[in-house]
């Protein structure tokens, strides 16, 4: 994740999965924080579908 297009693609895909999700991205740290009712697995699969690896931090 290195640009605004990347963050927009991630945010759009997560919103398609959960329209009420709150997505925060940090390009400097290359992180995405998601508040959602979906499972971590569902979000990880969504991230992978957009082309990004992810790991769940709790």
N, C-alpha and C positions, 0 to 999 in steps of 0.2 A: 504494500500500500504506500504509494508515493505521491499521489496528487489528488486534487479535488474530484476528478473523474472517478478514481478508485473508490473514494469514500461515498460518492453518490451512487455508484453501482451496488456497493454493499448495503447502504441504507435502503435503496429501492427494493432489493431482493428480500431483506428482512421484513420490510413493510408489507410485502406481498404475502409473506408467511403469517405475520401478525400486525395488522394495521394499527393496533394500539401500542406497539413496542416503542420504547424510547431508545434511540441509538445515539451514542456520543462517540466521536472519533478524534484521535489525536495523531496527526501526521508525524510530528516530531518523535513520538514514542512508538509509532506504528501500532497503535492499539485501538480496539473497538470495545466499547462497553454497551451492553444491551440489557435493558429492563423489559422483561417479557414474561408471559405465562407459558411460553413454549419451553421445551426441555433444552438443556445444554447440547444434547445430541442433535436436536433439530436445527439449532443455530449453527453448530459445527458443520452439518451437512449443507446448509445454506451457504456458508462461507466457502466451502469447498466447491460448490456449484458455480460460484462467481470466480473461482480460481485462486483462493487464498487459504493457506493453512491456518489452523487456529488451535488454541488450547484453552481449556476452561480454567479460569482463576476464580477461586471463591474467597 
